[in-house]
Amino acid sequence: MVVTKNNNGFTLVELLVTLALLGIVISIYSSLYYSGYKSYKNTQYNIDIEQNVRYAMNYIVNQLDKGPSSINIIDNGHGLVIDGNYIQLDTKDNKIYLDQNRGHEIATNIVEFNVILKNNKVLNIEIVGQNSDGTGRFSLTTDIFPRKSVINVQ
């Protein structure tokens, strides 16, 4: 009687080597995936900051381009009153609001809002946005010459 040996299966060593290689490949892939995801989220946060700063600046410039009769710089240069409409930065929650008492939210994640009167004619407006963790700082500055407006500093 002839005994035949069955060599169709895998040995334990072959299975362990395969599992080790598979684990290495999966850990490399997951590391790359996580770093890509983290980069994506940071980019999204930065885009949100830029969008908020640009929107706030565009809103304020559009209000000033309408030729208001009076412009008041208030709160030591951290707010504006354009024909009775208040635009102010709330430093507690880093938002710019239209109207007093947190009326309508214009933009979020704003850390600085400065208005300076230059030569008694030109308004210099600076808006700075930043993430709550301190990253993604973005700022815009513009100079506006309101032709018909009376500008007061309070």
KAZI-V127371 format. One record per residue. N is the residue number from 1. RES is the residue in one small letter. SS is DSSP state (alpha for helix, beta for strand, coil for the rest). PHI is phi in degrees with one decimal (* if undefined). PSI is psi as a letter, one per 20 degrees, with the letter a starting at -180 (none if undefined). Layout:
n res ss phi psi
N RES SS PHI PSI
N RES SS PHI PSI
This chain:
n res ss phi psi
1 m coil * p
2 v coil -102.0 p
3 v coil -97.5 p
4 t coil -102.3 q
5 k coil -96.0 p
6 n coil -97.0 o
7 n coil -111.2 k
8 n coil -86.1 i
9 g coil -91.8 r
10 f coil -102.4 q
11 t coil -83.7 r
12 l alpha -63.5 h
13 v alpha -64.6 g
14 e alpha -62.9 g
15 l alpha -65.2 g
16 l alpha -66.0 g
17 v alpha -64.7 g
18 t alpha -63.3 g
19 l alpha -65.0 h
20 a alpha -65.0 g
21 l alpha -64.0 g
22 l alpha -63.2 g
23 g alpha -63.2 g
24 i alpha -64.3 g
25 v alpha -63.2 g
26 i alpha -66.1 h
27 s alpha -66.9 h
28 i alpha -65.0 g
29 y alpha -62.1 g
30 s alpha -66.6 h
31 s alpha -64.1 g
32 l alpha -65.1 g
33 y alpha -62.8 g
34 y alpha -64.5 g
35 s alpha -66.2 h
36 g alpha -65.2 g
37 y alpha -64.9 g
38 k alpha -63.1 g
39 s alpha -63.9 g
40 y alpha -60.5 g
41 k alpha -64.2 g
42 n alpha -62.5 g
43 t alpha -63.8 g
44 q alpha -61.9 g
45 y alpha -61.8 g
46 n alpha -64.7 h
47 i alpha -64.2 g
48 d alpha -62.0 g
49 i alpha -61.6 g
50 e alpha -59.5 g
51 q alpha -63.4 g
52 n alpha -64.4 g
53 v alpha -65.2 g
54 r alpha -64.1 g
55 y alpha -63.3 g
56 a alpha -61.5 g
57 m alpha -64.6 g
58 n alpha -61.5 g
59 y alpha -62.3 g
60 i alpha -65.8 g
61 v alpha -63.0 g
62 n alpha -62.4 h
63 q alpha -64.7 h
64 l alpha -75.3 h
65 d alpha -72.4 i
66 k coil -74.1 i
67 g coil 73.7 l
68 p coil -66.5 q
69 s coil -76.7 h
70 s beta -139.6 q
71 i beta -131.5 p
72 n beta -117.8 p
73 i beta -92.3 p
74 i beta -122.2 r
75 d alpha 55.4 l
76 n alpha 54.8 k
77 g alpha 85.8 j
78 h coil -106.6 j
79 g beta -165.0 r
80 l beta -132.7 q
81 v beta -123.3 o
82 i beta -111.0 o
83 d coil 48.8 l
84 g coil 87.7 i
85 n beta -94.7 o
86 y beta -82.6 p
87 i beta -127.6 o
88 q beta -137.8 q
89 l beta -93.8 p
90 d beta -97.5 o
91 t coil -75.3 i
92 k coil -71.2 g
93 d coil -114.4 j
94 n coil 53.7 l
95 k beta -133.5 q
96 i beta -98.4 p
97 y beta -113.8 q
98 l beta -98.6 p
99 d coil 79.8 q
100 q coil -74.3 r
101 n coil 57.6 l
102 r coil 56.6 l
103 g coil -64.1 e
104 h beta -117.9 p
105 e beta -76.9 p
106 i beta -93.5 g
107 a beta -151.4 q
108 t beta -115.2 r
109 n coil 57.3 k
110 i beta -102.2 p
111 v beta -103.4 h
112 e beta -140.8 p
113 f beta -142.5 o
114 n beta -123.3 p
115 v beta -125.5 p
116 i beta -125.7 p
117 l beta -94.2 o
118 k beta -105.9 p
119 n coil 54.9 k
120 n coil 57.6 j
121 k coil -136.3 h
122 v beta -109.1 p
123 l beta -93.4 p
124 n beta -103.7 o
125 i beta -117.2 p
126 e beta -126.7 p
127 i beta -126.8 p
128 v beta -123.8 p
129 g beta -115.3 q
130 q coil -160.7 q
131 n coil -66.6 r
132 s coil -66.6 h
133 d coil -89.0 j
134 g coil 91.9 j
135 t coil -100.4 r
136 g coil 69.5 k
137 r coil -71.0 p
138 f beta -142.4 p
139 s beta -134.7 q
140 l beta -130.2 q
141 t beta -134.4 q
142 t beta -145.4 q
143 d beta -114.8 p
144 i beta -129.0 p
145 f beta -110.1 n
146 p coil -74.7 o
147 r coil -77.2 g
148 k coil -100.5 i
149 s coil -93.8 q
150 v beta -95.1 p
151 i beta -105.6 p
152 n beta -121.5 q
153 v beta -110.4 p
154 q coil -114.0 none
